[in-house]
Amino acid sequence: MGVKLVVQVKLLPDAATDAALRETLNLCNRAANYVSRRAFDTNIKGKTSLQRLVYGDLKEMGLSAQPAIHAARKVAGAYATVKANLKAGNYGPQGSKRRAKVENSPVRFRKDAAQPFDDRCLSWQPDALTVSIWTVRGRSGRSRSPAPRHSLTCCAGIGGASPTWYSGAGPGTCTPPARFPNPKPSTRTGSSAWTWVSRTSPPPPMASATRAGS
């Protein structure tokens, strides 16, 4: 069995790129909330079927192809986690108020929740110590990173690298950019081939969602 390697890389975008990344995360998570509502209303929660249901709408919202696909998959992964936790009884027994609240409300994503990217919308330049990322304003300029060159070389060669973008001068308080609707923080969902971009703090290897009141 292969070993999963996660590399967290801090980015130092200029003011224009910082604003573009903020807008991008905001749009991606508005899209995820839209997808979540459609999934909840239609009970279509499988990765492929949900992607087919909402792909056109997400494109109309302004997402390019890969971010639209990943937004749908992020939602599908969150609902798979909810289903697993319901089955395990982690939200309480059948008929409990907490369980009923989980079953009767859609998963929600914060506006700054981490967003998955792949090598079609994010690229690494190890020699220049920079990263180029798709944003709603187009490809960002190459954001500088203080990470060692060998870390960026590693990121360029593996699919599970996690670049982390902080706004401001430093990381601040390290709280997850989003939370699973799961009382057991060790649970993860999603694909290890994703790269995560987050504004608030180092994200986990996989994305997560939050549910009101959980």
Steps between C-alpha positions, in 0.01 A plus 500: 500500500638842405559773753292817467712812521343837580709814454358827634636803317436856605433747218572872505273652232512867409195715571333434163549124522385499862175668397456257210553200727245635748245540221581151373448328835181699553360396163608137535324471835187681381498244223550217750206625706286513185603144414429389856147641486436329164637173637280527808186591305544232232670235716764469227823475695725266305817658363437442130123549498523819705771637273276441199207668673676826585795535262324737259374719782845525655649603168237773473596619849852569372697188589725344239476129429729351765394723792137423413570127506687524829227710661245228416732225622568690822128503573461132411783417738340699780169317458681165495654594835160597641352169380782302661460684830123453500551129444755487783264681736735793550211747492298313756232232481207500260249764609747716695491876442860519388461219249178649367668837451781338301260296288274797424749769400756528218874510556635856493844633408659812644604765249867440581487119511788326323456429128658210309709565190694273267783541254262635235437814704810524720867471411827514691822677399761358739797688356321834532342406837156596367155349445246589229131445583174539308280775640173663397712776348699253293834339577665673792845642464761275648453528877827487689555235765758500782505119494832324427554412135496127576149534643370661181682240291321234703166677447560514127555125493212369716124546491434532873691819574316769697597862433365725772428866438481734799365852489699748708853466624474167679294191563314634803293247691516155347137394472377281214357692201190284522364224721364158423149441624669231707586492872804284426768731353707211368246430224589629155329496163591576142788416269867502595578626151357842582695808588337734750508877503386663822503854635466448874740231615673176403221273370486125561593272211132481405223756493224538751166662544299646780139458596311760697485404862743211472 
